[in-house]
Amino acid sequence: MGNAKKLPLQGVNVIDFGQYIAGPAVAMILADLGATVIHIDPPAGPLWDSPANATLNRNKLCLRLDLKSIDGLRQVRELIAQADIVIENFRPGVMIDLGLNFTEIRRTRPELITLSIPGFANNDQLRREWRATESVIASASGVFTDMGQNRVLMGINPSFSPLPLASAYGTMLAVSSVVLALQAREKSGVGDEIEVPLAAAVMEGLSYNSIKIDGYPLRYKTLREKESERRKAQNLPMNLSYEQLQDYLDPFYRTYECADGRKFYAVCPSHRKHAKRCLQAMGLYEEMLAAGLPKVSDPYLSMDQREGDASLGVYPLPADWAARISVRMKEVFLTKTATEWEVIFGEGRFPGAAHRSTQEWLHDEHANTAGLVVEVNDHEYGVMKQPGPLAWLEGCAETMLKPLSRRDVSFDEALATLQERPAPILPAPQLDSPGGWLDGVKVLDLTNVIAGPHSTSFLGRFGAEVIKLDPVVPNYDPWNTVVFGLSSARGKESILVDLDQADGREVFNRLVREVDVIVMNAPDRQLAPLGLDEASLQAVNPGVIFCQLDCFGGPRRGPRTDYLGYDDLIQATTGIMLRFGGGMDTPEEHAHVGTIDVMCGFAAALGVATALYRKHHTGEVYRARTSLAALGNLVQIPFCYDFVGRGPFDEPSGREAFGYSDLSRFYRTADGWIYLDADESDLPKFAAIVELAGVIATPDRAAFLSQAFSRMGGIRLQDRLQAANIAAAVPDNIDNLRQRHSRPTDGLLGTSVGSYAFSVYSDHPSGHRITQLDPYAIRPRAHLIRALAPAEKFGASTRKVLARYGYSAEQIHSLLESGAIGESWSETYLPN
């Protein structure tokens, strides 16, 4: 097998103790990338009985062992002795109680990488012993409360979602950390002991939803936000219907009905060309200009300096223009089918996608052609449609499109398989000088919006030096750049360069020659004309690693590979919006900003780490790839599969969903709500709570629990249920979590204070007092993670960076005069 065919993690041995989603998913991704994975279940089999296990355990050898027996523990220790990576996702202390203390094991094998993914942090004194199911973590972490402006205005609070956000975010944070540690081990000889609590992971995934900006300018508030604030101020009920809610949506950020009765989602609100292209394609552009639609030349001016109160490409539009444009777009959308509009939007280079169900996505031509969906001949279910790879290296990804079925093996077979590979050759462990996993790595960030910028900020916390390069004239409005950048630009130096000018291109080339990694989020069709494709960059710096994110890309090309898009479009096209809204007639975006974006950012970091590992081993450089569409599969992994004989796609959906069953759902308490997440095996445990013991024999458990819970206080009930080892949590909200767990910024990571941690920046460079989540979900013992500096103003480091790269003060002045470089987009940091 030639190197080009060899998967990048071939030769890496992994022991996977994981159950449910996060642990097995991390090991699945490592196996997809070529690692040898031994998955260990208890003697009775997996703790979660689901066909999704066929996906989660593909490419693995599966073994059942009794870790509570002397022989089982001995055998596990023999397997671990052959491993590079060990994964578990139990409550803190469980592995130690079983006789497997990772700290002790690593004393004699410092090269070992261990990963623990508990529900709540080991140092969370309140919750570390909780039974932490997916829904309990979500409830305690504010996922189900105030779930976006749609549900707030409809008065649906709490609002249930079956998407396993905690496990999905935890998976990508954890697997990227493991491979970052793996590539760093090649130089230091030292592995690590890593913890990634799922509660902390989901908070990182919701970091764009939890930020608080004091004095947030009114211009960035949407019609929904304004209406919500109006109703709260006037003590009016939140009772909008789904139909009424549509009047508060921006015309370039909403769903439309098409000629075939199917729905189409348009997302063109903030780019300076997308909304214009959209109206031109629909024959409405000249009509709107004739009606008086203003054209704002510079959306970064303060409102009192602009030519008008509205402009295409500036989000949100004011109510009068939003209504006028929406009416006409509704009429025009009815003239063509959703599929026809998808081609018009895609070929016209502005973002939009037809709504599909999860089942339709699994059989979609593009998904299957591009390798976003693959077929696996599972030993139990036969030929299955399953999610494709989540991150891959071009040039060696073809093998990833043919995963093998999970296979049951004996202990002797498992051990023999691990022993087949030669022992890794590593330097003597440098235990006295721990650094970051990416110390010395230089990254050039050419990305925009959320997924790409988030990936490079994430790399920065491990020691990478990140330069964020943007155009002198911005392509996006300040809502999309500056507001999102408060989170995604942390830890970076920002410079502005005009790549269309020869002098600007030379500045760019000088930077390219000096960096190790370049990250770009755009399809190939956009990159080559700009000279930003891989071949052009390799010509300037042979050996530079190029990481590319896009919306619809997969390991192969498909019909929609070059189409533009954002998080919301993947929610539409993969079935998330139909699931959340309840069907094709009432689709809704999953309410959290960056639901998929942030996961994709972590996947890009995984791609970079994998490419660095591959380059170190072979000297070969392959482009790292991932896409929003690939991550849209991960967030649906409990139900993202299909096979002959599969049950109906009837997982909880819509606004009326309270949970999965009478034992796993929201119930009202005397003072609010609680999420109970039990199953049939938990019924005997209710005998320990006198008020609830009757549920064991009652024929109508929902009615019994509704009545019993309504007489009990939520927190006390939560504590009593958890004490009986029954999973339950009172739904918290992000505002409360932020208030309780914020502290003045102290330059620390927040890892020492439990599962939740925020910092308050009273002197933020923006001039606003800003409260942000700490970068704290990944917690290694052996290596350092740095707290990220607040996001600086766009262009603030232009002079500094160019001086560092050899430009004189006179040359910099000349470049500024010619417009080849810039040092600001606006007078103020956050235009008001």
HELIX and SHEET records of a PDB file:
HELIX    1   1 ASN A    3  LYS A    5  5                                   3    
HELIX    2   2 ALA A   22  ASP A   32  1                                  11    
HELIX    3   3 ALA A   52  LEU A   56  1                                   5    
HELIX    4   4 ILE A   70  ILE A   80  1                                  11    
HELIX    5   5 VAL A   94  ASP A   97  1                                   4    
HELIX    6   6 PHE A  102  THR A  108  1                                   7    
HELIX    7   7 GLU A  134  ALA A  140  1                                   7    
HELIX    8   8 GLY A  148  MET A  154  1                                   7    
HELIX    9   9 LEU A  165  SER A  188  1                                  24    
HELIX   10  10 LEU A  198  GLY A  205  1                                   8    
HELIX   11  11 SER A  207  SER A  210  1                                   4    
HELIX   12  12 LEU A  218  TYR A  220  5                                   3    
HELIX   13  13 LEU A  223  ALA A  233  1                                  11    
HELIX   14  14 TYR A  242  LEU A  245  1                                   4    
HELIX   15  15 GLN A  246  TYR A  248  5                                   3    
HELIX   16  16 HIS A  274  ALA A  281  1                                   8    
HELIX   17  17 TYR A  285  ALA A  290  1                                   6    
HELIX   18  18 MET A  303  GLN A  305  5                                   3    
HELIX   19  19 ALA A  319  PHE A  333  1                                  15    
HELIX   20  20 ALA A  338  GLY A  348  1                                  11    
HELIX   21  21 THR A  358  LEU A  362  1                                   5    
HELIX   22  22 GLU A  365  THR A  369  1                                   5    
HELIX   23  23 GLU A  398  LEU A  401  5                                   4    
HELIX   24  24 PHE A  411  GLN A  419  1                                   9    
HELIX   25  25 ALA A  451  GLY A  460  1                                  10    
HELIX   26  26 PRO A  478  PRO A  478  1                                   1    
HELIX   27  27 TRP A  479  VAL A  483  3                                   5    
HELIX   28  28 PHE A  484  SER A  488  1                                   5    
HELIX   29  29 ALA A  502  GLU A  514  1                                  13    
HELIX   30  30 ASP A  524  LEU A  527  1                                   4    
HELIX   31  31 ALA A  528  LEU A  530  5                                   3    
HELIX   32  32 GLU A  534  VAL A  540  1                                   7    
HELIX   33  33 ASP A  567  THR A  573  1                                   7    
HELIX   34  34 ILE A  576  GLY A  581  1                                   6    
HELIX   35  35 ASP A  597  THR A  618  1                                  22    
HELIX   36  36 LEU A  628  LEU A  634  1                                   7    
HELIX   37  37 GLU A  680  ALA A  688  5                                   9    
HELIX   38  38 VAL A  690  ILE A  696  5                                   7    
HELIX   39  39 ARG A  701  SER A  710  1                                  10    
HELIX   40  40 GLY A  714  ALA A  723  1                                  10    
HELIX   41  41 ILE A  734  ARG A  740  1                                   7    
HELIX   42  42 THR A  751  VAL A  753  5                                   3    
HELIX   43  43 THR A  798  ARG A  804  1                                   7    
HELIX   44  44 ALA A  809  SER A  818  1                                  10    
SHEET    1   A 8 ARG A 407  ASP A 408  0                                        
SHEET    2   A 8 LYS A  60  ARG A  64  1                                        
SHEET    3   A 8 THR A  36  ASP A  41  1                                        
SHEET    4   A 8 ASN A  13  ASP A  16  1                                        
SHEET    5   A 8 ILE A  85  GLU A  88  1                                        
SHEET    6   A 8 ILE A 113  SER A 116  1                                        
SHEET    7   A 8 ASP A 192  GLU A 195  1                                        
SHEET    8   A 8 ARG A 779  PRO A 780 -1                                        
SHEET    1   B 4 LYS A 212  ILE A 213  0                                        
SHEET    2   B 4 ILE A 770  LEU A 773 -1                                        
SHEET    3   B 4 PHE A 758  TYR A 761 -1                                        
SHEET    4   B 4 SER A 742  PRO A 744  1                                        
SHEET    1   C 3 TYR A 253  GLU A 257  0                                        
SHEET    2   C 3 LYS A 263  VAL A 267 -1                                        
SHEET    3   C 3 GLY A 352  ALA A 354 -1                                        
SHEET    1   D 2 VAL A 373  ASP A 378  0                                        
SHEET    2   D 2 GLY A 382  PRO A 387 -1                                        
SHEET    1   E 8 TRP A 392  LEU A 393  0                                        
SHEET    2   E 8 ALA A 624  SER A 627 -1                                        
SHEET    3   E 8 ILE A 545  ASP A 550  1                                        
SHEET    4   E 8 VAL A 517  ASN A 521  1                                        
SHEET    5   E 8 LYS A 442  ASP A 445  1                                        
SHEET    6   E 8 GLU A 465  ASP A 470  1                                        
SHEET    7   E 8 LYS A 492  VAL A 497  1                                        
SHEET    8   E 8 ILE A 821  GLY A 822 -1                                        
SHEET    1   F 4 GLY A 659  SER A 661  0                                        
SHEET    2   F 4 SER A 664  THR A 669 -1                                        
SHEET    3   F 4 GLY A 672  ASP A 677 -1                                        
SHEET    4   F 4 ALA A 728  ALA A 729 -1                                        
END                                                                             
